[in-house]
């Protein structure tokens, strides 16, 4: 008889079971992301006074003088903030841009916090923070007072709360999502697109019970309540933002158009980060232990699909790409710790000076404005729109001084875009310039020229039409000379002097300027 015994003689052994698959516990808290975030904010503050106002910042200052619950192209949040900052420190560009620099640091911390929720260790969290800090969406918008800077933080706060909710199952985190989206919609309506993406992601990947959870429904109510003032304003004015969105889809704006939007997907974080965020997307959709987060991957797919189909700006989905980057950093650091460790880590290290550091030169004002290479403006359109505004006002002042005294007293300035009108408001009083008017976006609601203004200095119009339909005669009075070689929308442009108003301004403004603006 064998000593091994029969099967019936052996003690009962439980059948092996598959390990429980669930979200990993959060990684340890790390100091690295805080250091990276601090360096990011300090660097942005040190460079905040370089070059000059962006044309959007000049517009925000003007809109802040006409506070309302909404505007044609934005909500009330940034104009109100611009007015507050300019009241605290009038004409101080560094103060105006300080919130953006601080929000950029906050964005870096949030992206690293999302990586921590996914189980990232200290090295992966720091790697995530560096990728976020050197990304185009953080650097470019952290330098300027911008609706996009606030939008970035709103999306990341909502995404972090969503990841926390999916990991813990505690649906009270939905209240954080609702608060973020509601406040964000006082800035732009784009957080509604994030809401669509999150809902679609949950509907596709689950858990679908969230769609009827009481805390989720309460969060939706909070978001709607906070967004109501801007939405009511939009409804009362015929939803003008839909018209702005249509013009963006037609390519009538920077960074717009479907091809541009598709291209930006591969550069808005960094070309270096493309394989990292793609790895993050694949991991979110396929990793068994990340099954709970699968909705986040689908959210980006839905949002980017809407952006490309609707012809929106290519950076609209960038905050969710940072979420993919956070996931990808976890995967990448793990990959670099296996196999040929020194080779893999060397490949990652080489990419920093080759791909990430050049973005600082392209996106931040580190080069002298008077010797700014043309390729910088080709890559970063916004850089050109921060150069030469005082000299722009000087060009208009030269034309204004050339008018006969009797015409000078009743002349006004008519600009083609809101940045030019904002520059006249900022620099014009010291140069004796008259008030500037424009039909561009909400500028059309800030007031039309007075009835007796039959002499106009028009700038920002490439051709005298439709000016010749409003005046008996329009002649070239000069050209904009910003005294630097920069290829922006203003430098070298014509300045027309128009005389002989054919119809009252009230009629022209309401029937024609609103359409051309």
KOLMINU-267192 format. One record per atom (N, C-alpha, C): x negated, y negated, z. Coordinates in steps of 0.02 Angstrom, whole numbers, plus 50000, padded with zeros to 5 digits. Atoms other than C-alpha are relative to their C-alpha. Layout:
<pts>
XYZ...
</pts>
This chain:
<pts>
499575006050000500005000050000499564993950000500425006050007499294983349949500084995450060499985004949946498824970850082500364993549980499685006250022499574957249973500755000050015499294999649985501314963550007500424998549940499535001350053502844962049899500274992950006499735006849999503764946449855500474999050059499535000849945505054950149988499664999650067500375000249937503694951850118499714993150014500345006449992502994934350087500474994950033499585005349972503614919450186500274995549944499685004150052504804908150089499614993449990500345006350018503934893649998500494995749960499555004250039504974878649937499734998949930500195001150070504964876249750499694993149993500315006650010503814862149691500494995149969499565005350026504714845949654499584994749967500345005550034504264831649540499954994150048500075005849955503584816349631500524994749983499515005450011504824802349654499684994349963500275005550040504544789249521500374993650019499685006349982504884771449577499504994449995500465005750005504154754049576499445000550050500565000049953502424753049653500094994550052499985005349950502224743149812499584994149976500395005850022501574725449788499275000750020500714999949985499704723249783499844995850060500205004149942498724715249925499984992649981500055007250013498734696549943499274998349983500675001750025497264688649853499894992550003500185007149998496354672149872499854997349930500215002150067495774671749690500514995749964499515004150036497414665349614500074992950028499965006749970497464650849738499414995649979500595003850023495694645649691500084998049927499905001550071496104646849505500524994549991499475005150004497704636749529499754993250022500275006449976496784623349629499534997049948500465002550052495424621949496500394997349941499585002250056496764620549362500304993150013499685006449984497694606449449499494994350006500515005349992496114596849495499724998049933500265001650067495434598149318500494995649961499495003850035497074591749247500064992950028499975006749969497104577249371499404995849979500605003750020495314572449327500044997549928499945001850070495774571749142500654996249984499345002850011497494564049166499984992949970500035006950024496924546249129499664999249933500355000350064496004550548968500494998649943499605001950058496644544248798500554995350023499465004649982498364536848835500665003650004499344997149997500224539448844500155004349938499714996450056501014552748736500654996549981499415003650021502454546248633500625002350038499434997749960503664557348731500004996750069500035003349935503044549648894500264992849995499745006850010503394532248825500765000149994499284999250007505134538248780500325001450068499724998649934505424545348955500034993750043499995006349962504944528549030500584995549978499445004050025506204519948917500665003050022499374996749979507554532848955500124998950074499935001249929507194530149139500304993250016499685006649991507754512049117500755000349984499294999050019509424518849053500245006650029499844993749968509794532349181500725002249985499354997150015511234543849137499975007450019499974992949985511804561649168499795004449942500234996250058511224566748996499774995449945500255003750058510394561448835500095004649940499914996250062510484567048655499555006149998500504994850009508934577848672499735002950065500254997449936508704581548858500494998550055499615001549941509434581249031499724994050037500205006149965509214567549162499385000750043500514998949950507814575449264499354996349987500655003050014506224569549177500044992349994499955007449999506824551649139500064997250071499955002449930507304549849323499335000650035500664999249970505614556749375499514994849974500445005150030504714545049254500134993250031499845006549970505644530149325499744999650072500245000049931505224535149504499244999050003500735000449999503374537549466499764993149976500205006650024503264521249368500194994550049499835004849947504124512249511499485000250056500524999249948502854519249635499344996949978500645002550026501364514949524500104997749928499855002350068501854504249374499405000349954500524999850050500824507849220499425004750016500544995549980499774521249307500115006849968499934993850038499544535849189499845006150042500194994349958498714547049318500585001950046499434998749956500184545349438500575003149960499474997450042501404548449296499905007549984500144993150019500534564849254499845004650059500164995949942500194570849431500485005850011499564994249991501784581449445499865005649951500154994850050501324590549284499395004050020500614996549979499584594649349500155004850058499834995849943500314601449511500455005849979499564994650024501674611249421499615005249961500424995350037500344619049309499665004850048500294995749949499454625449464500525004850029499464995749975501114631949528500175005649951499864994950050501404641049364499485005650002500544995049995499704649749381500145004750059499864995949942500174655749555500605004749989499414995850012501864662149497499855005849954500174994550045501134672249355499605005350038500384995349960499884680049475500465003650050499534996849953501304683349599500425005349966499634994950038502264692649464499565006249991500454994350006500734703449433499955003850066500034996749934500634706949620500625004250012499394996049993502454712649619499965006549961500074994150042501974724949483499475004850027500504995749970500644732349597499294998149987500685002050016499124722449541499584999350063500495001149947497594722949652499724993049996500285006849997496554707749694499684998149934500345001650063495514708849534500514998649945499505001050052497044710449423500394993550011499655006449987497914695849510499584994149979500455005550020496394684749485499934999749924500034999750073496244690449304500624996949970499375002950024498084686049278499994992450008500025007249987497814668849356499564996549949500455003050049496344665249240500324999749931499664999950065497334670549086500544994649997499475005149998498784659349139499704993049999500305006749994497664644549183499714997749933500315001950063496794644849013500475001049941499514999250055498384648048913500204993349972499805006350032498974635048790500614996950032499385002749974500694633348868499894996650068500145003149935499954629049040499554993949993500465005650007498504617948987500324994149965499735005650039499404607648856500554996350037499445003249966500954604448960499824997850070500225002549935500014602449123499654993249994500335006450009499134587349047500494994349991499515005250016500724577848999500615000650045499334999749971502334573049085500475002449945499644996850055503464584348985500595003950027499454995649982505144592948992499775007349999500244993150006504194608748942499635002250063500354998249939503124608249099500495002350054499494998149951504654608649211500355006449978499684994150027505464621549098499585006250013500454994449987503934632749116500075002450072499954998149930504044632449306500695003150014499324997449989505934635349302500045007349977499974993250027505764650849192499595004850044500424995649960504344657849298500295001350069499664998949936505274655249462500565005149991499454995350012506794664049388499735007049985500294993550016505694678049319499735003450062500274997249938504814680549486500575002650044499424997749960506494681549576500315006249968499714994250034507114693749443499585006350013500434994349987505594705049466500085002350073499894998249929505824704449656500665003750008499354996749996507654709049634499965007149973500044993350031507254723649519499585004850042500424995649959505904730249635500345002150064499724998649934506844728949799500725002349998499294998550002508624731149741500424995150040499645005049960509094716349852500264994649954499725004450050510284706649742500074992850025500005006949976510194691249854499474995949964500495003650040508664686749750500304996749939499665003250056509904682649613500164992750014499865007049982510284666649709499424995549980500585003850022508514660949674500004998949925499945000850072508784664249490500514994749983499475004950014510394654249492499794992950016500245006749982509594639549583499504997449948500505002150048508124639249462500324998249933499695001350065509204640349306500444993750003499565005949995510444627249369499614993650002500425006049998509094614649413499664999049932500335000550065508214618649250500444997149946499555002650051509754614349150500164992650010500005007349995509664596749219499404997049964500595002150037508034595949122500105001549925499864997850068508444605848963500535005450003499514994650001509784618048909499675006849988500344993750016508454631248870500065005450054499914994549952508644640449037500615004349986499434995850020510314646248967499765005749955500274994750042509284655948839499675005450043500284995149955508334664348981500555004150033499444996449971509994668749062500265005349952499774995350051510544676848899499515005949996500504994750004508914686548891500035004750059499974995749940509034692849071500625004350000499374996150002510854698049052499955005549947500084995050053510474706848888499525005450021500494995049978508954715348964500305004950049499674995649951509984722149109500525004349965499494996250036511384727348991499695005749960500334994950041510144737048883499655005250044500434995549962508974744449014500245001450070499754998949933509974743349175499574996450052499394996749976510384743449313500624995649985499425003950023512064738149239500464998050057499595002049943512874737349410499884992750019500155007049984512014720449427500484995249966499565004550038513214713149298500654998750037499395001349961514634714649424499864999250074500195000949931513674712149585500224993150025499725006349975514414698649697499474994650007500535005049995512734690149727499804997349932500155002350069512384689549541500534995349975499455004450021514094682149509499964993350038500085006349962513794669449648499434995849971500565003650031512124664949567500224996649936499755003150062513004661949401500424993850015499595005849981514234650349488499564994250023500465005349977512804640749572499674996749940500325002850059511914638649405500484995549962499515004050036513504632449322500164993550037499855006049961513854620249464499444994949995500565004650004512114612749460499924997149930500075002450069512114611449271500594995849977499385003250022513864604049264499924992649980500045007150021513384585349261499744999149929500285000650067512304587349106500475003149948499554996750047513524599449023500634995849988499425004450008514984587749055499834994049957500225005650042513994573348981499965002249927500064997550068513594583848828500695000949969499334998850027515414588848807500354993349984499685006550011515994570848825499734996349940500325003350057514784565448688499965004449938499984995850059515154579548567499415004749992500584995450000513664590648615499474997949949500515002350048512334580348525499385004449999500594995750001510994592848577500065005449947499924995250054511744604748449499734997149935500275003350060511304592048314499244999850002500735000049993509534590548382499735007049986500214993150011509394609648383500035001749926499954998650072509974610148202499434996849962500565003350034508644597548150499355003550014500604996049984507324607848240499985006249957499974994050042507904623348147499824998549928500175002150068507694613547985499274998049993500715001850001505874610148032499874992750011500085007249990506164591848077499734998550069500315001149935505034592648230499355003850001500634996349993503314598148284500135006950028499974993249975503064616648316500675003449987499354997150015504734620848235499975003649933499984996050061505254632048092499825007250015500074993049984505304650948088499285002549992500694997750010503554653548017499544997350054500405002949946502784641548142500145003550066499824996749938503754649848282499685006950004500314993350001503124667048230499254999450012500735000949991501324660648219499834998450072500145002149931501424652748392500015005850049499994994349954501814669548470499305002850011500664997049996500004674348437499464995150024500505004849977499154658348496500224996050062499755004449947500264649948627499725001950068500364998049940499504660248768499254999649985500685000250027497854663648678499935005949953500134994150041497284674748535499685005750040500334995149956496224683448667500525004250038499504996749958497794687848766500495004249961499504996450040498774695348620500005007550016499964992849983498234713548649500195001250073499834999149930498464710748836500754999650010499275000449989500264704748828500385005349960499684994450036500684717848697499965006350042500074994349955500004731048816500504999450058499525001049946501084723248952500715001549978499334998650026502634724148843500115007549995499944992750008502324742448801500065003450068499974997049933502014746548984500674998850033499355001549970503604737849041500555004349969499494996150035504604747548912499915007550009500124992850003503784764548935499725003150064500294997149939502884766649103500555002750046499484997449956503914778349212500054996250066499985003449935503404769449373500234992749994499745006850010503934752749297500705000149969499344999550030505624758949241500474994650027499565005149970506454746849362499924993249966500135006550030505664732249268500134999849924499914999550072506154738049094500414994249972499585005650023507454724249082499594993849984500425005850013506054711249086499715000349930500254999350068505284718248927500534998749948499455001250047506954718448840500224992750000499815007149998507304700748898499584995949951500425003750048505804694348801500185001749928499834998050068506284704348647500644996549977499375003550018508034696748650499874992649990500135007250004507414679048682499614998249937500405001750059506084679248547500405001449936499574998750058507344686948427500474994149987499565005850008508544672448459499614994049974500415005750020507144659648440499845000549925500184999250071506584666748272500614999749955499405000150041508344669248207500294993049994499705006749999508904651748257499524994649976500485005050021507304643048201499804995350055500205004249944506894636548375499244999150002500725001249993505194630448431499665006350028500344993849984503924644248450499775000850071500224999449930503484640148630500595001150048499434999249956505254642448696499955006350043500034993749964504904660448747499335000950037500674999349972503124657148810499995001950074500024997849930503554658548996500095007550009499924992849996504164676248968499385003649973500624997050023502564679748871499485000150056500444999849942501624675149030500185005850047499804994149961502654688449119499715006349969500304994350035502094700948986499245000150012500725000449987500304694649012499835002550070500114997549932500444698049199500025007650001499974992750004500984715849162499395002849963500564997750039499624717649032499344999550037500625000749961498284711549152499925005950047500034994049957498734725849271499745005949960500214994550043498544738149127499264999249980500675001250026496944730049063499475001050053500494999149946496034729549230499935007450017500054992849989496474747849257499605003449944500384997350058495814751749082499254998650007500715002049993494194742349120499655003650056500304996449943493934753049275499915007449986500074992950019493914769549180499495000749944500444998550056492694777749060499364995950002500605004150005491284766749000500134993150030499785006049962491574753749134499634993849977500385006050017490154741949089500154997649929499835001950069490584742248904500674996649998499335002950001492414738848934500024993250035500015006449965492104725149060499604994849960500395004650042490804717648944500424997249943499565002450054492074716748803500494994750026499545004949971493294707648917499644993450016500375006049981491944695648978499804995949940500205003650060491364691248802500574995849972499425003650027493124685748756500124993350032499865006349965493154671848886499684994149965500295005750035491884660148803500214999649927499835000150071492414665348628500704997649986499305001450014494284663148644500344995450050499635003749950494814655548808499724993050012500295006549986493584641348843500104994949944499875004950053493784633348669500694996850005499335003049993495614630448713499984993750042500075006149960495034617548840499834994049954500195005350047494234607348699500594998149955499455001350047495754609148587500614996950035499385001849968497094605848717499944994450052500105005249950496314593648841499554994549972500385005750027495554576248811499294999750025500694999849977493744580948839499524996749951500425003250050493054573548677500174992649995499855007150007492904554748645500554998849948499455001250046494484548148563499764997049934500235003350060493494537648440499615004849954500364995250042492574553148378500365006850003499614993849995493974565948389500005003549932500004996550065493724579148253500705001349974499344999150030495154581148132500315006850016499714993349988495334599748170500355000350068499665000049935495834595648350500734998049992499315002350012497374586048291500375005149956499684994950041497704599548161500275005750043499804994749955497794612348300500494997550053499615002849944498524601248436500294993349978499665006150024499734588648359500074994850055499875004749946500084581048529499404995750018500605003949984498284575348551500004993449960499985006050041498484563048407500514994950023499475004549978500064556048484499864996950069500205003349938499114550548641499464994849988500575004450016497864539448550500254993849963499935006050040497954521348495500624995850010499385003949992499584514448566499874992650014500125007249993498844497748628499824996749933500195002850065498064495048456500604999949953499375000050038499744499748378500394993650015499655006249981500534485548477499644993849974500385005650028499124473948422500164999049926499835000550071499534477748240500674996649990499345003250004501344472948267499954992750020500075006949977500824457248361499704995649946500305003950054499754451648214500524998249947499475001550048501254452948097500494995050029499535004549967502374444248223499734992950002500295006749998501174429748243499994996749931500025002750067501144427748054500674997449975499355002550020503004423748047500064992550014499865007049984503594405648037500324999550069499745000649931504054399148212500755001050004499274999449996505914398148171500235007249991499844992950008505924416448116499765004150060500294996349944504824422348258500485000250059499575000549941506104416648387500605004749996499424995750006507494427748316499845006849971500214993550028506484442548253500055005550052500014994049958506644460048324499575005349965500384994550028505674476148298500455006149993499614993950013506484491548221499515005649987500494994650006505504507648244500315006349973499764993750028505634524348159500075005550052499934994849949505394534748317499974996950070499955002549932505614533148504499324998450031500665001449973503744533548541499784992949982500195006750022503474517648440500394994750039499605004749960504904508948531499744999950072500274999749933504184515048696499344996350007500645003649999502474508048651500124992550001499855007249999503244490948616500254997950069499755001649933504154491548784499424999950050500564999649952502524496248873499494994649988500565004650015501264485048784500234993449968499765005950036502354472248696500034993650041499935006349962502714459648837499344996250007500655003449993500854455848861499774997049935500205002550066500724452348674500544995549969499485004550024502294441748659500465003149948499594996750050503214454748555500744999950020499284999649984505114454748543500195007150017499744993449980506194469248599500015004649939499994995050053506104485348498500645004150005499414995850005507614495348440499845005949954500104994150042507724512448361500635004149999499434995450005509014524848300499805007250015500264993249990507944539848351500275003050065499724996449942508844552048468500384995350046499595004149954509504543248625499844992649996500145007150008508674526848576500584996349969499445003350034510204523348471500524997550050499525002049949511224521948632499724994850049500315004849954509994510148718500114992849979499855006850021510634495048623499794998549929500165002150068510704487948448499744992850001500255006950003509884471648392500564994950010499485005349993510804455448435500264997849932499665001750063511994448748304499614995049959500365005150038510854434148257499305002249978500664997650019509314445048228499995001949926500004998850072509164443148040499305000749971500694998750020507264445448034499765006050039500204993849968506574462648070499295001849980500664996950013504814469448087500115007550007499854992850001505034487748039499365004149995500594995849999503734500848081500235007350009499814992949995503764519748067500445002349942499624998350060504644519547898499505000749943500484998850053503594527447762500194996249936499755003650059504684519247628500494994750024499545005349978505724503347636500745002149999499314997649997507314513347604500085003850067499395003550018508564513047688500014992650020500025007049979507974495947749500274995349947499775004450055508314488447577500755000149992499275000050002510134493647596500294995550054499765004149945510264483247754499804992749994500275006750006509254467947702499944998049927500105002550068509094456947550499305001449974500704999150022507204458847546499585003050057500484997149954505864469347630499324999949967500685000550028504014465747601499505002950050500534997349958502444474047666499664994350038500305005249960501814463447810499335001850029500644997749973500334473947864500015007550008500054992949986499784491147917499765001250071500214998249933499534499748083499265001849998500714998549995497694499848129499855001750073500134997949932497344510048285499265000050018500715001149988495484506548268499615006450017500354993649995495034525048275500215004349940499844995450055494984538548142500395005950028499584994649975496454549048199500605000749953499454998750046497764557148088500625001650041499374998949965499364554448185500574996949960499415002350037501114548648137500004992449989499985007350003500704530148158499424996849962500605003350025498924526248103500034999049924500005001750070498864517347936500694999149970499325000650025500754516647921500184992949983499805006850021501614501847837500414996450053499585004349958502384487347934500364995349952499605004150045503804479147839500314994150037499625005849975504574462047865500624999449956499365000050037506414461947815500404993950020499615006149989507514446647795500675000549963499365000450034509304442947749500465005950016499564994649979510444454547847500654999849960499424999950045511834460047731500665001250036499404998549962513084466347860499864999350074500125000749928513334464248048499665006350028500354994449969512224475148158500495005150028499524995449971513754482648241500235005149948499774995550054514304489948075499435004649978500584996150023512564495648021499825005350052500234995649947512154503448190500465006150008499534994649987513734513648208500115004649940499834996050058513924519648030499395003049964500574997650038512154521747964499395001650043500604998849961510784520348095500065006450040499904993849962511524534448199499865006149957500134994450045511404545748047499265000549983500724999850017509624540847997499575001450060500394998749940509044541748178500015007350019
</pts>
